[in-house]
Amino acid sequence: DLDAIAGSTIVVEAVVEDLATKSALLKDVAARINGDALLASTTSSLSVEEIAQASGQPERFAGLHVFNPVPKMKLVELVFPAAASDETRRRARELCLALGKEPVEVPDVPGFVVNRLLFPYLFSAVRLMEETGLEPRAIDTCMTLGAGHPMGPLELLDYVGLDVSQAIGETIGAEVPDTVRRLVAEGALGKKAGRGLYDYA
């Protein structure tokens, strides 16, 4: 119920990773809130500048890219459009700190910093599985125990959602493995769907 946000001081959008969907929603949201409210998107790979312009309120807009699992991961990549005011920048940083997060301002490039570096690695794990026939758990165990990662690459893809992962890969220009495309087409989107690279039934 978008009417319920009328008195909000901060509105953070977290819908599907699609520029048209996010832009339409935020334009609608901007028309319903007061002129002092901060607008933000949790986009993980789309252009914050484009989303901010579509909202019609770029001066009070911020990208707040949080990481999964959100309760455990402290980083927030902060991304601002060129028109963002100093007040918007201050409030976005203060919001992150109030939530117990560590904000790091990054450039508005596809995938920002983490996903630009992370998703080629995640997809390489899928290709290794395709090439060798290794079970997902074997690959993930190697990376958690051998590289100290908190979650294996295949488990992480399922946790993020294979549909979201595919969208991020396409946005940053990373080659999306055939297995990921096939599973998405089947509706096996990962943990949220009960099946992905792993079976959660």
C-alpha positions in Angstrom: 0.0 0.0 0.0 2.0 3.0 -1.2 -0.3 5.4 0.5 1.1 4.1 3.8 4.5 5.7 3.1 3.2 9.3 2.9 4.8 10.4 6.2 8.1 8.5 5.8 11.4 10.3 6.1 13.3 7.6 4.2 12.0 5.2 1.6 14.2 2.3 0.4 13.1 0.3 -2.7 14.0 -3.4 -2.9 12.1 -4.8 -5.9 13.2 -6.9 -8.8 16.5 -6.0 -10.5 14.9 -4.4 -13.5 15.4 -0.8 -14.5 11.9 -0.1 -15.8 10.3 -1.7 -12.8 12.4 0.2 -10.3 12.1 3.5 -12.2 8.3 3.3 -12.4 7.9 2.4 -8.7 10.3 5.2 -7.5 8.6 7.8 -9.7 5.3 6.8 -8.0 6.8 6.8 -4.6 8.4 10.3 -5.1 4.9 11.7 -5.8 3.5 10.4 -2.5 6.2 11.6 0.0 7.2 15.0 1.2 10.0 16.9 -0.3 12.4 16.2 2.5 12.3 12.4 2.4 15.3 10.5 1.3 14.8 8.0 -1.6 17.0 5.0 -2.1 17.4 1.8 -4.1 19.0 -1.4 -3.1 20.1 -2.1 -6.7 23.1 -4.4 -6.9 24.1 -3.6 -10.5 21.9 -1.0 -12.3 22.8 2.6 -12.9 21.9 4.7 -9.8 22.1 7.8 -12.0 19.4 6.4 -14.4 17.1 5.3 -11.5 17.6 8.6 -9.7 16.7 10.6 -12.9 13.6 8.4 -13.5 12.5 9.1 -9.9 12.4 12.8 -10.7 14.2 13.5 -7.4 18.0 12.9 -8.1 19.1 15.5 -5.5 17.7 13.3 -2.7 18.5 9.9 -4.1 21.0 7.3 -3.0 22.0 3.7 -4.0 22.2 1.5 -0.9 23.6 -1.9 -2.0 23.4 -4.3 1.0 24.9 -7.8 1.0 23.5 -11.3 1.7 23.0 -12.5 4.3 22.0 -9.0 5.4 22.1 -9.6 9.2 25.7 -10.8 9.0 27.3 -8.7 6.3 28.3 -5.2 7.4 29.1 -3.6 4.1 26.8 -1.1 2.3 28.1 0.2 -1.0 26.8 3.8 -1.2 26.3 5.2 -4.7 25.1 8.7 -5.5 23.9 10.4 -8.7 25.7 13.5 -9.6 22.9 15.7 -8.4 22.7 14.3 -4.9 22.9 17.0 -2.3 25.4 17.1 0.6 22.5 16.6 2.9 21.4 13.4 1.0 24.9 12.1 1.2 25.1 12.8 5.0 21.8 11.2 5.7 22.5 8.1 3.7 25.8 7.6 5.6 24.0 8.2 8.9 21.3 5.7 8.0 23.9 3.0 7.3 25.7 3.6 10.6 22.4 3.6 12.5 21.7 0.2 11.0 25.1 -1.1 12.3 26.6 -1.1 8.7 29.8 0.1 7.3 29.2 2.5 4.3 31.8 2.8 1.6 31.1 5.2 -1.3 31.8 3.6 -4.7 31.5 4.8 -8.3 28.3 4.3 -10.3 29.7 1.6 -12.6 27.9 -1.7 -13.5 28.1 -4.0 -10.5 29.8 -1.3 -8.4 32.8 -2.9 -6.7 31.8 -6.2 -5.1 29.5 -7.6 -7.8 31.8 -6.5 -10.6 34.5 -8.6 -9.0 32.3 -11.3 -7.4 30.0 -12.6 -10.1 32.7 -13.6 -12.6 34.1 -15.7 -9.8 30.7 -17.2 -8.9 30.0 -18.1 -12.5 33.4 -19.7 -12.9 32.4 -22.1 -10.1 29.3 -23.1 -12.1 31.5 -23.7 -15.2 33.9 -25.8 -13.1 30.9 -27.9 -12.0 29.8 -28.2 -15.6 33.3 -29.2 -16.8 34.2 -31.7 -14.1 30.9 -33.1 -12.8 31.8 -32.1 -9.2 28.9 -31.9 -6.9 28.0 -28.3 -5.7 28.8 -29.3 -2.1 32.3 -30.3 -3.0 33.1 -27.0 -4.7 31.6 -25.0 -1.9 33.4 -27.0 0.8 36.7 -26.3 -1.0 36.1 -22.6 -1.1 34.8 -22.3 2.5 37.5 -24.4 4.1 40.3 -23.6 1.6 39.8 -19.9 1.0 38.0 -18.9 4.2 34.8 -17.7 2.4 31.8 -17.6 4.7 29.6 -19.3 2.0 30.5 -21.3 -1.1 30.0 -19.7 -4.5 27.2 -22.1 -5.6 25.3 -21.8 -2.3 25.7 -18.0 -2.6 24.2 -18.0 -6.1 21.2 -19.9 -4.8 20.9 -17.6 -1.8 21.0 -14.5 -4.0 18.6 -16.1 -6.5 19.6 -17.4 -9.9 17.3 -15.0 -11.7 18.8 -12.0 -9.8 22.3 -13.5 -10.5 21.5 -13.8 -14.2 20.3 -10.2 -14.3 23.5 -9.0 -12.6 25.7 -11.0 -14.9 24.0 -9.5 -17.9 24.2 -6.0 -16.5 28.0 -6.2 -15.8 28.7 -8.1 -19.1 29.8 -11.3 -17.4 29.2 -14.6 -19.3 26.2 -16.3 -17.6 26.7 -20.1 -17.6 24.2 -22.3 -19.5 23.3 -24.1 -16.3 22.2 -20.9 -14.6 20.1 -19.9 -17.7 18.5 -23.4 -17.9 17.6 -23.4 -14.2 16.1 -19.9 -14.4 14.0 -21.0 -17.4 12.7 -24.0 -15.4 11.8 -21.7 -12.5 14.5 -23.3 -10.3 15.6 -19.9 -9.0 17.5 -21.1 -5.9 16.7 -21.2 -2.2 13.5 -19.1 -2.5 12.1 -21.5 -5.1 13.1 -24.7 -3.2 15.5 -25.7 -6.0 18.4 -24.2 -7.8 22.0 -25.5 -7.9 20.9 -27.3 -4.8 17.7 -29.1 -4.0 16.1 -27.6 -0.8 13.1 -30.0 -0.7 
